[in-house]
């Protein structure tokens, strides 16, 4: 603006400032936007971290199996009558870095019922993931090895399909790939999750990764793998 001071014309710039009310309104808008977006961003980060750790653990164990097979023969010839700790000591410990770990016993299945992680073969991997190996030799009929994976250690929620997942070794599987994600359906035909369709994993059976959270969630790791190592919108997160 222009001022006439002592006969001289002086040009001065008019300065604008925010009022307190305007500042408070702006901060309020920022707070609302943050409240709406931060939870979504946090969930996205958690999903990506979960998938990354699950995939890396699958790779670590798979690589250890391949290395062990070079020294101990094909895994279908391994001794599955051994107890779980002895089996790990015999076939895997020399091929992957394992340290003893205290694993929280308060795991739940996807449907909220309690998981009995009874095996004493509990370890921590270098990536911070906890793993439990259980040689499943039911009534003398070799079924293989179940591997429980807790991607965030003992931190919550300790729920199947969220931070706890299952991988399995089926030595008698009629396939070149006997180390698989998931296990097998816990009722009905007992179909191995590897051979189930996406629709079946999401909507049928009692042991699967059901969208209505009524299953055990043991197939959730297979669903993530089937979806290209990502957690899809219809996944029961």
C-alpha positions as CSV (number, residue, x, y, z in Angstrom):
1,X,0.0,0.0,0.0
2,X,1.0,3.7,-0.4
3,X,1.7,6.2,2.4
4,X,2.5,9.9,2.2
5,X,5.1,10.7,4.8
6,X,6.4,14.2,5.0
7,X,5.6,14.8,1.3
8,X,7.3,11.6,0.3
9,X,5.5,8.7,-1.2
10,X,6.5,5.5,0.6
11,X,5.5,2.1,-0.6
12,X,5.0,-0.5,2.0
13,X,4.1,-4.2,1.7
14,X,1.0,-5.2,3.6
15,X,1.6,-8.2,5.7
16,X,-1.0,-10.9,6.3
17,X,-1.1,-13.2,9.3
18,X,-3.2,-16.2,10.4
19,X,-5.6,-15.6,13.2
20,X,-5.6,-18.1,16.1
21,X,-9.0,-19.4,15.0
22,X,-7.6,-20.2,11.5
23,X,-4.6,-22.0,13.0
24,X,-6.8,-24.1,15.2
25,X,-9.1,-25.0,12.3
26,X,-6.1,-26.0,10.2
27,X,-4.7,-28.2,13.0
28,X,-8.1,-29.7,13.4
29,X,-8.2,-30.6,9.7
30,X,-4.7,-32.1,9.9
31,X,-5.8,-34.2,12.9
32,X,-8.8,-35.6,11.2
33,X,-6.9,-36.5,8.1
34,X,-4.2,-38.2,10.2
35,X,-6.8,-40.1,12.2
36,X,-8.3,-41.4,9.0
37,X,-5.1,-42.3,7.1
38,X,-2.5,-43.4,9.8
39,X,-4.4,-46.6,10.8
40,X,-4.7,-47.6,7.1
41,X,-1.0,-46.9,6.6
42,X,-0.1,-48.9,9.7
43,X,-2.1,-51.9,8.6
44,X,-0.5,-51.8,5.1
45,X,2.9,-51.8,6.7
46,X,2.1,-54.6,9.1
47,X,0.8,-56.7,6.2
48,X,3.9,-56.1,4.1
49,X,6.2,-56.9,7.0
50,X,4.3,-60.1,7.8
51,X,4.5,-61.3,4.2
52,X,8.1,-60.4,3.9
53,X,9.1,-62.4,7.1
54,X,6.9,-65.3,6.1
55,X,8.4,-65.5,2.7
56,X,12.0,-65.2,3.9
57,X,11.4,-67.9,6.5
58,X,10.0,-70.2,3.9
59,X,13.1,-69.6,1.8
60,X,15.5,-70.2,4.8
61,X,13.9,-73.5,5.7
62,X,13.6,-74.6,2.1
63,X,17.3,-73.8,1.5
64,X,18.3,-75.8,4.6
65,X,16.3,-78.8,3.4
66,X,18.0,-78.7,0.0
67,X,21.5,-78.5,1.6
68,X,20.6,-81.3,4.0
69,X,19.4,-83.5,1.2
70,X,22.9,-83.3,-0.4
71,X,24.4,-84.9,2.7
72,X,21.5,-87.0,4.1
73,X,19.6,-88.1,0.9
74,X,16.2,-87.2,-0.3
75,X,13.9,-86.1,2.6
76,X,11.5,-89.0,2.0
77,X,14.3,-91.3,3.3
78,X,14.8,-89.3,6.5
79,X,13.9,-90.8,9.8
80,X,10.5,-89.5,11.0
81,X,10.4,-91.8,14.0
82,X,12.8,-89.5,15.8
83,X,11.5,-87.0,18.4
84,X,11.2,-83.5,17.2
85,X,14.4,-82.1,18.7
86,X,16.5,-85.0,17.6
87,X,15.0,-84.7,14.1
88,X,16.0,-81.0,13.9
89,X,19.5,-81.8,15.3
90,X,20.0,-84.6,12.7
91,X,18.6,-82.9,9.6
92,X,18.4,-79.1,9.9
93,X,20.6,-77.6,12.6
94,X,23.8,-77.8,10.6
95,X,22.2,-76.0,7.6
96,X,20.5,-73.1,9.2
97,X,21.2,-70.8,12.2
98,X,19.0,-71.7,15.1
99,X,19.0,-70.5,18.7
100,X,16.8,-71.7,21.6
101,X,13.7,-69.6,22.2
102,X,11.0,-69.4,24.7
103,X,7.8,-69.4,22.7
104,X,4.6,-68.0,24.1
105,X,2.0,-70.7,24.7
106,X,-1.0,-68.3,24.3
107,X,-1.5,-68.8,20.6
108,X,-5.0,-69.0,19.2
109,X,-6.4,-70.3,16.0
110,X,-8.2,-68.0,13.6
111,X,-11.5,-68.9,15.3
112,X,-10.1,-67.9,18.7
113,X,-9.6,-71.4,20.2
114,X,-6.3,-72.2,21.8
115,X,-3.4,-73.7,19.9
116,X,-1.5,-76.4,21.7
117,X,2.1,-75.8,20.6
118,X,3.3,-78.8,22.5
119,X,6.6,-79.6,20.8
120,X,9.8,-78.8,22.7
121,X,11.6,-78.1,19.4
122,X,11.3,-74.3,19.6
123,X,13.9,-72.0,18.0
124,X,14.6,-68.5,16.9
125,X,15.9,-67.7,13.4
126,X,18.3,-64.9,12.5
127,X,15.5,-62.8,11.1
128,X,13.8,-62.8,14.6
129,X,11.1,-65.3,13.6
130,X,10.2,-68.1,16.0
131,X,9.7,-71.6,14.7
132,X,8.4,-74.8,16.2
133,X,9.0,-78.2,14.6
134,X,6.7,-81.1,15.3
135,X,7.3,-84.5,13.8
136,X,3.8,-85.8,13.2
137,X,4.0,-89.6,13.5
138,X,0.5,-90.4,14.4
139,X,-0.1,-94.1,15.4
140,X,3.0,-95.1,13.5
141,X,1.8,-93.7,10.2
142,X,4.3,-91.2,9.0
143,X,2.6,-87.9,8.1
144,X,5.6,-85.6,8.1
145,X,6.6,-82.5,9.9
146,X,4.5,-79.5,10.9
147,X,6.4,-76.2,11.3
148,X,4.7,-73.4,13.2
149,X,6.1,-69.9,12.4
150,X,5.6,-66.8,14.5
151,X,6.8,-63.9,12.4
152,X,7.0,-61.4,15.3
153,X,8.3,-63.6,18.1
154,X,6.3,-63.4,21.2
155,X,4.6,-60.1,20.4
156,X,0.8,-60.1,20.1
157,X,-1.7,-61.0,18.7
158,X,-0.2,-64.5,18.5
159,X,-3.1,-65.6,16.2
160,X,-3.1,-68.1,13.4
161,X,-3.3,-66.3,10.1
162,X,-2.2,-62.9,11.5
163,X,1.3,-63.5,12.9
164,X,1.4,-67.3,13.3
165,X,1.5,-69.5,10.2
166,X,2.0,-73.2,9.3
167,X,4.4,-74.9,6.9
168,X,4.8,-78.6,6.4
169,X,7.0,-81.4,5.1
170,X,5.2,-84.3,3.5
171,X,7.9,-86.8,2.7
172,X,5.5,-89.2,0.8
173,X,3.8,-86.5,-1.3
174,X,3.6,-87.4,-4.9
175,X,5.4,-84.2,-6.0
176,X,8.9,-82.9,-6.4
177,X,8.0,-80.2,-3.9
178,X,7.4,-81.9,-0.5
179,X,7.9,-78.8,1.6
180,X,4.7,-76.8,1.4
181,X,2.8,-73.9,2.8
182,X,-0.1,-74.8,5.1
183,X,-0.8,-78.3,6.2
184,X,-3.9,-80.3,5.4
185,X,-7.6,-79.9,6.0
186,X,-8.4,-80.8,9.6
187,X,-11.8,-82.4,8.8
188,X,-13.5,-84.0,5.9
189,X,-11.2,-85.5,3.3
190,X,-8.0,-84.2,4.9
191,X,-6.8,-82.7,1.6
192,X,-3.4,-81.1,1.6
193,X,-3.8,-77.3,1.3
194,X,-1.4,-77.3,-1.7
195,X,-4.1,-79.1,-3.7
196,X,-7.1,-76.9,-2.6
197,X,-8.5,-74.1,-4.7
198,X,-8.5,-70.5,-3.4
199,X,-12.3,-70.7,-3.0
200,X,-11.9,-73.9,-0.9
201,X,-9.2,-72.3,1.3
202,X,-11.5,-69.3,2.0
203,X,-14.9,-70.8,2.4
204,X,-14.9,-74.5,3.2
205,X,-13.7,-76.9,5.9
206,X,-12.8,-76.4,9.5
207,X,-9.0,-76.0,9.2
208,X,-8.8,-73.5,6.4
209,X,-8.4,-69.7,6.2
210,X,-12.1,-68.9,6.2
211,X,-13.2,-65.4,5.6
212,X,-15.8,-65.7,8.4
213,X,-13.0,-66.5,10.9
214,X,-14.6,-69.9,11.8
215,X,-11.7,-72.0,10.6
216,X,-8.4,-72.8,12.4
217,X,-6.4,-70.7,9.9
218,X,-3.8,-73.3,9.1
219,X,-4.2,-72.7,5.4
220,X,-3.6,-69.0,5.6
221,X,0.1,-69.2,4.7
222,X,-0.8,-71.2,1.6
223,X,-3.4,-68.6,0.7
224,X,-0.8,-65.8,0.9
225,X,1.5,-67.8,-1.3
226,X,-1.3,-68.6,-3.8
227,X,-2.1,-64.9,-4.0
228,X,1.5,-64.1,-5.2
229,X,2.9,-63.4,-1.7
230,X,0.4,-60.7,-0.7
231,X,-2.5,-60.3,1.6
232,X,-5.6,-59.7,-0.5
233,X,-8.7,-57.7,0.4
234,X,-10.8,-60.8,1.2
235,X,-8.1,-62.3,3.5
236,X,-9.3,-62.7,7.1
237,X,-6.8,-60.2,8.6
